Amino acid sequence: MSPRIEITVTPAGETSVETKGFAGPACRAASQPYEEALGAKTAETLTPEYHAAAPVAQTVEQRA
């Protein structure tokens, strides 16, 4: 799943920002500009993906 940010606005004007497809704390950095634009944060729920390790690029070198 490619990373995406979903912003929901209810008819009452309440908003929520939800990140999907992120691993680790990268989701906070990605959603921060939207959260700041929408106003004060009243609650935060961290997903299991937040606690997952972010993928690390790995290079394997083989020597003969």
All heavy atoms as TSV, in Angstrom:
chain	resi	resn	atom	element	x	y	z
A	1	MET	N	N	0.852	-1.176	0.000
A	1	MET	CA	C	0.000	0.000	0.000
A	1	MET	C	C	0.895	1.235	0.000
A	1	MET	O	O	1.810	1.337	0.795
A	1	MET	CB	C	-0.898	-0.001	1.244
A	1	MET	CG	C	-1.661	1.292	1.438
A	1	MET	SD	S	-2.507	1.513	3.030
A	1	MET	CE	C	-3.711	0.227	2.988
A	2	SER	N	N	0.641	2.107	-0.928
A	2	SER	CA	C	1.421	3.337	-0.939
A	2	SER	C	C	0.917	4.262	0.163
A	2	SER	O	O	-0.277	4.280	0.472
A	2	SER	CB	C	1.325	4.012	-2.302
A	2	SER	OG	O	-0.005	4.344	-2.587
A	3	PRO	N	N	1.807	5.016	0.789
A	3	PRO	CA	C	1.414	5.895	1.883
A	3	PRO	C	C	0.404	6.947	1.419
A	3	PRO	O	O	0.514	7.482	0.317
A	3	PRO	CB	C	2.723	6.557	2.306
A	3	PRO	CG	C	3.794	5.691	1.771
A	3	PRO	CD	C	3.241	5.054	0.544
A	4	ARG	N	N	-0.570	7.199	2.279
A	4	ARG	CA	C	-1.545	8.235	1.972
A	4	ARG	C	C	-2.073	8.837	3.273
A	4	ARG	O	O	-1.962	8.238	4.339
A	4	ARG	CB	C	-2.668	7.703	1.113
A	4	ARG	CG	C	-3.574	6.705	1.789
A	4	ARG	CD	C	-4.725	6.331	0.832
A	4	ARG	NE	N	-5.739	5.618	1.538
A	4	ARG	CZ	C	-5.883	4.298	1.521
A	4	ARG	NH1	N	-5.046	3.575	0.813
A	4	ARG	NH2	N	-6.828	3.716	2.200
A	5	ILE	N	N	-2.638	10.000	3.154
A	5	ILE	CA	C	-3.201	10.717	4.286
A	5	ILE	C	C	-4.659	10.992	3.971
A	5	ILE	O	O	-4.971	11.549	2.921
A	5	ILE	CB	C	-2.439	12.031	4.547
A	5	ILE	CG1	C	-0.983	11.706	4.882
A	5	ILE	CG2	C	-3.096	12.816	5.677
A	5	ILE	CD1	C	-0.096	12.919	4.980
A	6	GLU	N	N	-5.536	10.575	4.879
A	6	GLU	CA	C	-6.965	10.805	4.697
A	6	GLU	C	C	-7.421	11.857	5.691
A	6	GLU	O	O	-7.175	11.747	6.889
A	6	GLU	CB	C	-7.758	9.516	4.911
A	6	GLU	CG	C	-7.506	8.477	3.854
A	6	GLU	CD	C	-8.328	7.213	4.054
A	6	GLU	OE1	O	-9.131	7.136	5.003
A	6	GLU	OE2	O	-8.163	6.293	3.240
A	7	ILE	N	N	-8.085	12.881	5.182
A	7	ILE	CA	C	-8.625	13.942	6.023
A	7	ILE	C	C	-10.138	13.881	5.907
A	7	ILE	O	O	-10.684	13.906	4.808
A	7	ILE	CB	C	-8.106	15.324	5.580
A	7	ILE	CG1	C	-6.581	15.353	5.708
A	7	ILE	CG2	C	-8.744	16.429	6.416
A	7	ILE	CD1	C	-5.938	16.583	5.120
A	8	THR	N	N	-10.799	13.771	7.051
A	8	THR	CA	C	-12.253	13.676	7.094
A	8	THR	C	C	-12.811	14.922	7.775
A	8	THR	O	O	-12.310	15.340	8.819
A	8	THR	CB	C	-12.686	12.420	7.876
A	8	THR	OG1	O	-12.096	11.278	7.269
A	8	THR	CG2	C	-14.205	12.275	7.886
A	9	VAL	N	N	-13.829	15.503	7.180
A	9	VAL	CA	C	-14.525	16.652	7.766
A	9	VAL	C	C	-15.989	16.261	7.906
A	9	VAL	O	O	-16.648	15.925	6.922
A	9	VAL	CB	C	-14.399	17.907	6.886
A	9	VAL	CG1	C	-15.115	19.090	7.532
A	9	VAL	CG2	C	-12.929	18.235	6.616
A	10	THR	N	N	-16.493	16.277	9.141
A	10	THR	CA	C	-17.887	15.918	9.381
A	10	THR	C	C	-18.791	17.118	9.075
A	10	THR	O	O	-18.306	18.256	8.991
A	10	THR	CB	C	-18.109	15.489	10.841
A	10	THR	OG1	O	-17.941	16.641	11.674
A	10	THR	CG2	C	-17.151	14.384	11.251
A	11	PRO	N	N	-20.082	16.888	8.906
A	11	PRO	CA	C	-21.006	18.018	8.693
A	11	PRO	C	C	-20.970	19.029	9.840
A	11	PRO	O	O	-21.258	20.210	9.642
A	11	PRO	CB	C	-22.375	17.338	8.606
A	11	PRO	CG	C	-22.070	15.954	8.129
A	11	PRO	CD	C	-20.750	15.594	8.762
A	12	ALA	N	N	-20.575	18.579	11.039
A	12	ALA	CA	C	-20.481	19.486	12.186
A	12	ALA	C	C	-19.175	20.272	12.191
A	12	ALA	O	O	-18.962	21.134	13.041
A	12	ALA	CB	C	-20.598	18.686	13.483
A	13	GLY	N	N	-18.285	19.981	11.229
A	13	GLY	CA	C	-17.031	20.714	11.137
A	13	GLY	C	C	-15.873	20.072	11.871
A	13	GLY	O	O	-14.774	20.629	11.897
A	14	GLU	N	N	-16.091	18.917	12.471
A	14	GLU	CA	C	-14.987	18.218	13.139
A	14	GLU	C	C	-14.113	17.556	12.078
A	14	GLU	O	O	-14.618	17.043	11.083
A	14	GLU	CB	C	-15.533	17.168	14.101
A	14	GLU	CG	C	-16.330	17.766	15.240
A	14	GLU	CD	C	-16.967	16.711	16.121
A	14	GLU	OE1	O	-17.044	15.533	15.709
A	14	GLU	OE2	O	-17.399	17.070	17.225
A	15	THR	N	N	-12.825	17.582	12.316
A	15	THR	CA	C	-11.894	17.025	11.335
A	15	THR	C	C	-11.059	15.926	11.980
A	15	THR	O	O	-10.853	15.909	13.191
A	15	THR	CB	C	-10.941	18.101	10.789
A	15	THR	OG1	O	-10.194	18.657	11.870
A	15	THR	CG2	C	-11.708	19.186	10.066
A	16	SER	N	N	-10.592	15.025	11.143
A	16	SER	CA	C	-9.642	14.005	11.586
A	16	SER	C	C	-8.651	13.761	10.463
A	16	SER	O	O	-8.973	13.898	9.285
A	16	SER	CB	C	-10.359	12.712	11.983
A	16	SER	OG	O	-10.987	12.142	10.866
A	17	VAL	N	N	-7.439	13.442	10.868
A	17	VAL	CA	C	-6.366	13.140	9.926
A	17	VAL	C	C	-5.900	11.729	10.227
A	17	VAL	O	O	-5.577	11.413	11.365
A	17	VAL	CB	C	-5.191	14.125	10.087
A	17	VAL	CG1	C	-4.052	13.761	9.147
A	17	VAL	CG2	C	-5.651	15.554	9.855
A	18	GLU	N	N	-5.887	10.894	9.207
A	18	GLU	CA	C	-5.471	9.507	9.396
A	18	GLU	C	C	-4.433	9.157	8.339
A	18	GLU	O	O	-4.628	9.412	7.151
A	18	GLU	CB	C	-6.675	8.571	9.274
A	18	GLU	CG	C	-6.341	7.132	9.556
A	18	GLU	CD	C	-7.574	6.232	9.542
A	18	GLU	OE1	O	-8.698	6.734	9.393
A	18	GLU	OE2	O	-7.394	5.020	9.675
A	19	THR	N	N	-3.325	8.580	8.794
A	19	THR	CA	C	-2.285	8.152	7.862
A	19	THR	C	C	-2.420	6.653	7.628
A	19	THR	O	O	-2.777	5.913	8.526
A	19	THR	CB	C	-0.883	8.460	8.411
A	19	THR	OG1	O	-0.715	7.803	9.654
A	19	THR	CG2	C	-0.684	9.959	8.581
A	20	LYS	N	N	-2.118	6.244	6.428
A	20	LYS	CA	C	-2.168	4.819	6.072
A	20	LYS	C	C	-0.955	4.496	5.210
A	20	LYS	O	O	-0.562	5.290	4.359
A	20	LYS	CB	C	-3.458	4.490	5.323
A	20	LYS	CG	C	-4.694	4.710	6.178
A	20	LYS	CD	C	-5.940	4.245	5.505
A	20	LYS	CE	C	-7.115	4.430	6.466
A	20	LYS	NZ	N	-8.341	3.900	5.959
A	21	GLY	N	N	-0.395	3.327	5.454
A	21	GLY	CA	C	0.723	2.865	4.639
A	21	GLY	C	C	2.083	3.362	5.098
A	21	GLY	O	O	3.078	3.126	4.425
A	22	PHE	N	N	2.128	4.036	6.243
A	22	PHE	CA	C	3.412	4.488	6.784
A	22	PHE	C	C	3.882	3.462	7.812
A	22	PHE	O	O	3.068	2.801	8.459
A	22	PHE	CB	C	3.259	5.845	7.485
A	22	PHE	CG	C	3.014	6.987	6.553
A	22	PHE	CD1	C	1.722	7.318	6.182
A	22	PHE	CD2	C	4.062	7.731	6.053
A	22	PHE	CE1	C	1.481	8.385	5.322
A	22	PHE	CE2	C	3.836	8.794	5.196
A	22	PHE	CZ	C	2.547	9.117	4.824
A	23	ALA	N	N	5.181	3.335	7.993
A	23	ALA	CA	C	5.734	2.490	9.044
A	23	ALA	C	C	6.596	3.360	9.941
A	23	ALA	O	O	7.400	4.150	9.462
A	23	ALA	CB	C	6.568	1.367	8.449
A	24	GLY	N	N	6.375	3.237	11.229
A	24	GLY	CA	C	7.168	4.019	12.177
A	24	GLY	C	C	6.678	5.449	12.286
A	24	GLY	O	O	5.595	5.799	11.814
A	25	PRO	N	N	7.478	6.302	12.917
A	25	PRO	CA	C	7.064	7.679	13.193
A	25	PRO	C	C	7.018	8.597	11.965
A	25	PRO	O	O	6.697	9.772	12.096
A	25	PRO	CB	C	8.094	8.162	14.219
A	25	PRO	CG	C	9.261	7.262	14.067
A	25	PRO	CD	C	8.734	5.949	13.566
A	26	ALA	N	N	7.298	8.084	10.780
A	26	ALA	CA	C	7.213	8.910	9.569
A	26	ALA	C	C	5.804	9.446	9.365
A	26	ALA	O	O	5.619	10.500	8.753
A	26	ALA	CB	C	7.645	8.108	8.351
A	27	CYS	N	N	4.813	8.746	9.913
A	27	CYS	CA	C	3.430	9.195	9.751
A	27	CYS	C	C	3.198	10.540	10.434
A	27	CYS	O	O	2.458	11.376	9.925
A	27	CYS	CB	C	2.459	8.158	10.286
A	27	CYS	SG	S	2.677	7.786	12.036
A	28	ARG	N	N	3.842	10.752	11.570
A	28	ARG	CA	C	3.671	12.038	12.271
A	28	ARG	C	C	4.233	13.189	11.440
A	28	ARG	O	O	3.616	14.244	11.345
A	28	ARG	CB	C	4.360	12.000	13.629
A	28	ARG	CG	C	3.531	11.367	14.702
A	28	ARG	CD	C	4.195	11.522	16.016
A	28	ARG	NE	N	3.259	11.232	17.084
A	28	ARG	CZ	C	3.629	10.944	18.308
A	28	ARG	NH1	N	4.899	10.910	18.616
A	28	ARG	NH2	N	2.719	10.707	19.229
A	29	ALA	N	N	5.404	12.980	10.871
A	29	ALA	CA	C	6.014	14.029	10.051
A	29	ALA	C	C	5.152	14.323	8.825
A	29	ALA	O	O	5.003	15.467	8.420
A	29	ALA	CB	C	7.421	13.618	9.631
A	30	ALA	N	N	4.571	13.277	8.257
A	30	ALA	CA	C	3.755	13.448	7.053
A	30	ALA	C	C	2.445	14.167	7.345
A	30	ALA	O	O	1.979	14.971	6.539
A	30	ALA	CB	C	3.473	12.086	6.426
A	31	SER	N	N	1.854	13.883	8.496
A	31	SER	CA	C	0.545	14.484	8.805
A	31	SER	C	C	0.649	15.832	9.505
A	31	SER	O	O	-0.337	16.580	9.555
A	31	SER	CB	C	-0.278	13.524	9.672
A	31	SER	OG	O	0.339	13.339	10.927
A	32	GLN	N	N	1.806	16.174	10.015
A	32	GLN	CA	C	1.961	17.403	10.805
A	32	GLN	C	C	1.505	18.670	10.071
A	32	GLN	O	O	0.775	19.478	10.655
A	32	GLN	CB	C	3.405	17.559	11.272
A	32	GLN	CG	C	3.601	18.790	12.154
A	32	GLN	CD	C	5.028	18.919	12.635
A	32	GLN	OE1	O	5.910	18.165	12.227
A	32	GLN	NE2	N	5.267	19.862	13.509
A	33	PRO	N	N	1.880	18.884	8.824
A	33	PRO	CA	C	1.428	20.121	8.151
A	33	PRO	C	C	-0.096	20.227	8.065
A	33	PRO	O	O	-0.660	21.310	8.199
A	33	PRO	CB	C	2.046	20.018	6.751
A	33	PRO	CG	C	3.163	19.056	6.877
A	33	PRO	CD	C	2.784	18.105	7.970
A	34	TYR	N	N	-0.763	19.105	7.867
A	34	TYR	CA	C	-2.226	19.111	7.768
A	34	TYR	C	C	-2.853	19.371	9.135
A	34	TYR	O	O	-3.830	20.103	9.253
A	34	TYR	CB	C	-2.725	17.781	7.196
A	34	TYR	CG	C	-2.136	17.504	5.841
A	34	TYR	CD1	C	-1.076	16.617	5.694
A	34	TYR	CD2	C	-2.613	18.158	4.712
A	34	TYR	CE1	C	-0.513	16.383	4.447
A	34	TYR	CE2	C	-2.064	17.923	3.465
A	34	TYR	CZ	C	-1.004	17.031	3.349
A	34	TYR	OH	O	-0.447	16.810	2.123
A	35	GLU	N	N	-2.280	18.760	10.172
A	35	GLU	CA	C	-2.792	18.962	11.527
A	35	GLU	C	C	-2.646	20.421	11.937
A	35	GLU	O	O	-3.554	20.999	12.532
A	35	GLU	CB	C	-2.061	18.048	12.512
A	35	GLU	CG	C	-2.351	16.570	12.290
A	35	GLU	CD	C	-1.469	15.670	13.141
A	35	GLU	OE1	O	-0.587	16.182	13.848
A	35	GLU	OE2	O	-1.678	14.468	13.082
A	36	GLU	N	N	-1.513	21.019	11.601
A	36	GLU	CA	C	-1.298	22.427	11.945
A	36	GLU	C	C	-2.260	23.329	11.190
A	36	GLU	O	O	-2.767	24.308	11.732
A	36	GLU	CB	C	0.154	22.825	11.646
A	36	GLU	CG	C	1.140	22.191	12.592
A	36	GLU	CD	C	2.582	22.486	12.247
A	36	GLU	OE1	O	2.846	23.164	11.226
A	36	GLU	OE2	O	3.453	22.022	12.984
A	37	ALA	N	N	-2.536	22.996	9.938
A	37	ALA	CA	C	-3.451	23.812	9.143
A	37	ALA	C	C	-4.890	23.710	9.645
A	37	ALA	O	O	-5.656	24.668	9.524
A	37	ALA	CB	C	-3.388	23.380	7.679
A	38	LEU	N	N	-5.241	22.553	10.233
A	38	LEU	CA	C	-6.616	22.343	10.695
A	38	LEU	C	C	-6.877	22.911	12.083
A	38	LEU	O	O	-8.020	23.051	12.489
A	38	LEU	CB	C	-6.952	20.845	10.668
A	38	LEU	CG	C	-7.002	20.234	9.272
A	38	LEU	CD1	C	-7.112	18.723	9.356
A	38	LEU	CD2	C	-8.166	20.811	8.482
A	39	GLY	N	N	-5.825	23.227	12.835
A	39	GLY	CA	C	-6.032	23.816	14.154
A	39	GLY	C	C	-5.540	22.915	15.268
A	39	GLY	O	O	-4.778	21.975	15.040
A	40	ALA	N	N	-5.983	23.207	16.474
A	40	ALA	CA	C	-5.513	22.499	17.663
A	40	ALA	C	C	-5.912	21.032	17.636
A	40	ALA	O	O	-7.031	20.686	17.281
A	40	ALA	CB	C	-6.066	23.155	18.919
A	41	LYS	N	N	-4.955	20.189	18.047
A	41	LYS	CA	C	-5.207	18.746	18.121
A	41	LYS	C	C	-5.898	18.443	19.449
A	41	LYS	O	O	-5.465	18.901	20.500
A	41	LYS	CB	C	-3.883	17.991	18.051
A	41	LYS	CG	C	-4.035	16.497	18.036
A	41	LYS	CD	C	-2.722	15.738	18.157
A	41	LYS	CE	C	-1.643	16.201	17.230
A	41	LYS	NZ	N	-0.422	15.371	17.278
A	42	THR	N	N	-6.977	17.685	19.409
A	42	THR	CA	C	-7.697	17.341	20.639
A	42	THR	C	C	-7.462	15.902	21.067
A	42	THR	O	O	-7.685	15.562	22.221
A	42	THR	CB	C	-9.211	17.567	20.475
A	42	THR	OG1	O	-9.679	16.784	19.387
A	42	THR	CG2	C	-9.519	19.039	20.227
A	43	ALA	N	N	-7.030	15.051	20.139
A	43	ALA	CA	C	-6.780	13.648	20.482
A	43	ALA	C	C	-5.819	13.058	19.461
A	43	ALA	O	O	-5.710	13.551	18.333
A	43	ALA	CB	C	-8.084	12.852	20.479
A	44	GLU	N	N	-5.147	12.018	19.887
A	44	GLU	CA	C	-4.248	11.305	18.973
A	44	GLU	C	C	-4.315	9.821	19.308
A	44	GLU	O	O	-4.220	9.435	20.467
A	44	GLU	CB	C	-2.811	11.803	19.116
A	44	GLU	CG	C	-1.847	11.085	18.201
A	44	GLU	CD	C	-0.439	11.629	18.299
A	44	GLU	OE1	O	0.048	11.831	19.424
A	44	GLU	OE2	O	0.171	11.842	17.254
A	45	THR	N	N	-4.490	9.001	18.294
A	45	THR	CA	C	-4.496	7.550	18.452
A	45	THR	C	C	-3.425	6.981	17.537
A	45	THR	O	O	-3.489	7.162	16.323
A	45	THR	CB	C	-5.870	6.956	18.078
A	45	THR	OG1	O	-6.871	7.572	18.890
A	45	THR	CG2	C	-5.886	5.459	18.290
A	46	LEU	N	N	-2.435	6.338	18.127
A	46	LEU	CA	C	-1.359	5.757	17.332
A	46	LEU	C	C	-1.778	4.374	16.848
A	46	LEU	O	O	-2.345	3.590	17.598
A	46	LEU	CB	C	-0.083	5.661	18.166
A	46	LEU	CG	C	0.452	7.001	18.680
A	46	LEU	CD1	C	1.670	6.768	19.566
A	46	LEU	CD2	C	0.792	7.935	17.534
A	47	THR	N	N	-1.498	4.095	15.594
A	47	THR	CA	C	-1.878	2.818	14.984
A	47	THR	C	C	-0.775	1.789	15.220
A	47	THR	O	O	0.355	2.147	15.573
A	47	THR	CB	C	-2.081	2.991	13.470
A	47	THR	OG1	O	-0.818	3.350	12.896
A	47	THR	CG2	C	-3.125	4.044	13.157
A	48	PRO	N	N	-1.077	0.521	15.011
A	48	PRO	CA	C	-0.022	-0.510	15.122
A	48	PRO	C	C	1.134	-0.234	14.144
A	48	PRO	O	O	2.277	-0.554	14.443
A	48	PRO	CB	C	-0.753	-1.805	14.766
A	48	PRO	CG	C	-2.177	-1.541	15.106
A	48	PRO	CD	C	-2.394	-0.088	14.811
A	49	GLU	N	N	0.845	0.376	13.001
A	49	GLU	CA	C	1.891	0.679	12.030
A	49	GLU	C	C	2.895	1.696	12.598
A	49	GLU	O	O	4.058	1.695	12.240
A	49	GLU	CB	C	1.291	1.228	10.730
A	49	GLU	CG	C	0.532	0.206	9.925
A	49	GLU	CD	C	-0.897	-0.016	10.445
A	49	GLU	OE1	O	-1.373	0.774	11.285
A	49	GLU	OE2	O	-1.521	-0.993	10.022
A	50	TYR	N	N	2.431	2.561	13.493
A	50	TYR	CA	C	3.338	3.534	14.106
A	50	TYR	C	C	4.439	2.811	14.881
A	50	TYR	O	O	5.581	3.232	14.887
A	50	TYR	CB	C	2.581	4.479	15.049
A	50	TYR	CG	C	3.507	5.417	15.785
A	50	TYR	CD1	C	3.974	6.566	15.169
A	50	TYR	CD2	C	3.940	5.128	17.076
A	50	TYR	CE1	C	4.844	7.417	15.825
A	50	TYR	CE2	C	4.803	5.976	17.738
A	50	TYR	CZ	C	5.254	7.126	17.110
A	50	TYR	OH	O	6.122	7.958	17.762
A	51	HIS	N	N	4.079	1.713	15.519
A	51	HIS	CA	C	5.033	0.981	16.342
A	51	HIS	C	C	5.869	0.000	15.524
A	51	HIS	O	O	6.768	-0.637	16.062
A	51	HIS	CB	C	4.289	0.239	17.456
A	51	HIS	CG	C	3.542	1.178	18.344
A	51	HIS	ND1	N	4.159	2.002	19.251
A	51	HIS	CD2	C	2.219	1.463	18.435
A	51	HIS	CE1	C	3.252	2.730	19.887
A	51	HIS	NE2	N	2.063	2.430	19.403
A	52	ALA	N	N	5.571	-0.129	14.242
A	52	ALA	CA	C	6.348	-1.014	13.371
A	52	ALA	C	C	7.659	-0.339	13.009
A	52	ALA	O	O	7.752	0.886	12.942
A	52	ALA	CB	C	5.559	-1.335	12.104
A	53	ALA	N	N	8.648	-1.143	12.780
A	53	ALA	CA	C	9.944	-0.605	12.378
A	53	ALA	C	C	9.863	-0.101	10.952
A	53	ALA	O	O	9.258	-0.741	10.090
A	53	ALA	CB	C	11.018	-1.678	12.487
A	54	ALA	N	N	10.464	1.046	10.711
A	54	ALA	CA	C	10.504	1.602	9.362
A	54	ALA	C	C	11.448	0.759	8.524
A	54	ALA	O	O	12.478	0.285	9.019
A	54	ALA	CB	C	10.974	3.047	9.399
A	55	PRO	N	N	11.109	0.525	7.256
A	55	PRO	CA	C	11.999	-0.266	6.418
A	55	PRO	C	C	13.351	0.424	6.254
A	55	PRO	O	O	13.433	1.643	6.154
A	55	PRO	CB	C	11.251	-0.352	5.087
A	55	PRO	CG	C	10.250	0.729	5.122
A	55	PRO	CD	C	9.961	1.024	6.557
A	56	VAL	N	N	14.371	-0.377	6.270
A	56	VAL	CA	C	15.726	0.141	6.135
A	56	VAL	C	C	16.331	-0.425	4.867
A	56	VAL	O	O	16.264	-1.627	4.619
A	56	VAL	CB	C	16.584	-0.272	7.357
A	56	VAL	CG1	C	18.018	0.189	7.189
A	56	VAL	CG2	C	15.979	0.245	8.642
A	57	ALA	N	N	16.903	0.458	4.068
A	57	ALA	CA	C	17.576	-0.005	2.858
A	57	ALA	C	C	18.793	-0.811	3.272
A	57	ALA	O	O	19.539	-0.441	4.183
A	57	ALA	CB	C	17.983	1.184	2.001
A	58	GLN	N	N	18.977	-1.910	2.620
A	58	GLN	CA	C	20.071	-2.788	3.001
A	58	GLN	C	C	20.848	-3.176	1.754
A	58	GLN	O	O	20.268	-3.540	0.731
A	58	GLN	CB	C	19.519	-4.033	3.686
A	58	GLN	CG	C	20.577	-4.895	4.320
A	58	GLN	CD	C	19.946	-6.034	5.094
A	58	GLN	OE1	O	18.966	-6.608	4.672
A	58	GLN	NE2	N	20.505	-6.333	6.238
A	59	THR	N	N	22.142	-3.083	1.848
A	59	THR	CA	C	23.001	-3.444	0.746
A	59	THR	C	C	23.830	-4.657	1.162
A	59	THR	O	O	24.399	-4.690	2.243
A	59	THR	CB	C	23.949	-2.282	0.392
A	59	THR	OG1	O	23.162	-1.145	0.075
A	59	THR	CG2	C	24.826	-2.636	-0.783
A	60	VAL	N	N	23.841	-5.645	0.309
A	60	VAL	CA	C	24.623	-6.841	0.585
A	60	VAL	C	C	25.802	-6.855	-0.373
A	60	VAL	O	O	25.632	-6.736	-1.580
A	60	VAL	CB	C	23.771	-8.122	0.400
A	60	VAL	CG1	C	24.628	-9.362	0.616
A	60	VAL	CG2	C	22.587	-8.100	1.339
A	61	GLU	N	N	26.956	-6.969	0.198
A	61	GLU	CA	C	28.152	-6.996	-0.621
A	61	GLU	C	C	28.796	-8.367	-0.479
A	61	GLU	O	O	29.007	-8.857	0.629
A	61	GLU	CB	C	29.129	-5.909	-0.154
A	61	GLU	CG	C	30.365	-5.803	-0.992
A	61	GLU	CD	C	31.251	-4.651	-0.530
A	61	GLU	OE1	O	30.712	-3.590	-0.188
A	61	GLU	OE2	O	32.462	-4.846	-0.514
A	62	GLN	N	N	29.109	-8.954	-1.614
A	62	GLN	CA	C	29.718	-10.277	-1.581
A	62	GLN	C	C	31.121	-10.183	-2.146
A	62	GLN	O	O	31.340	-9.617	-3.213
A	62	GLN	CB	C	28.882	-11.261	-2.403
A	62	GLN	CG	C	29.391	-12.670	-2.341
A	62	GLN	CD	C	28.481	-13.634	-3.084
A	62	GLN	OE1	O	27.573	-13.230	-3.773
A	62	GLN	NE2	N	28.731	-14.907	-2.924
A	63	ARG	N	N	32.056	-10.741	-1.416
A	63	ARG	CA	C	33.455	-10.736	-1.873
A	63	ARG	C	C	33.903	-12.165	-2.140
A	63	ARG	O	O	33.597	-13.068	-1.372
A	63	ARG	CB	C	34.353	-10.106	-0.815
A	63	ARG	CG	C	34.022	-8.659	-0.588
A	63	ARG	CD	C	34.906	-8.057	0.438
A	63	ARG	NE	N	34.443	-6.685	0.684
A	63	ARG	CZ	C	35.118	-5.817	1.338
A	63	ARG	NH1	N	36.290	-6.125	1.847
A	63	ARG	NH2	N	34.657	-4.614	1.516
A	64	ALA	N	N	34.629	-12.343	-3.208
A	64	ALA	CA	C	35.100	-13.691	-3.561
A	64	ALA	C	C	36.402	-14.029	-2.891
A	64	ALA	O	O	37.153	-13.320	-2.421
A	64	ALA	CB	C	35.255	-13.812	-5.065
